[in-house]
Amino acid sequence: MRLLSATLFACGCVSLVDGPLWPPAQTYVDKTVQCSQSSNPARCEHTRDSWKADYEEAIAGGYRAQKHVALCLSTGCDQAIQPDKMLGCAWRMVIAEARHAQSDSMDFANLNRFCGTDYIDQKGKLAAASQAKAMVGLIGK
């Protein structure tokens, strides 16, 4: 299998550049938990139902959706989404970098909270900064 992959890559038949720029939205849904197990099953279901659209809007540059994606990756949104503190922090950095017209003081407060040392370690924050830089370059593509 490795030989086949190497051959396809070497001949130009397969390109890493041609792959998806963003992981599919469903990648982040927490499949280990049923929403009925959540402390707020209705909100969990709503988040899962709207996740794909919110995620697609976020990667297209939508401010409201970016905030929601950041929140859910940071907190799990009632167990609907698999938490990833590094990615949640990265999205907060993307929001700060984008300087959306709708940005407010809560964005700054959330950046400090979800990228602060009480929430994520220094290694995670450095990884988030690197990830955010890459994400900013991909937003809208």
Secondary structure as UniProt FT lines:
FT   HELIX           2..10
FT   TURN            11..12
FT   TURN            17..18
FT   HELIX           25..28
FT   TURN            31..32
FT   HELIX           35..37
FT   HELIX           41..60
FT   HELIX           63..75
FT   TURN            77..80
FT   HELIX           85..98
FT   TURN            101..102
FT   HELIX           105..114
FT   TURN            117..119
FT   HELIX           122..138
FT   TURN            139..140
//
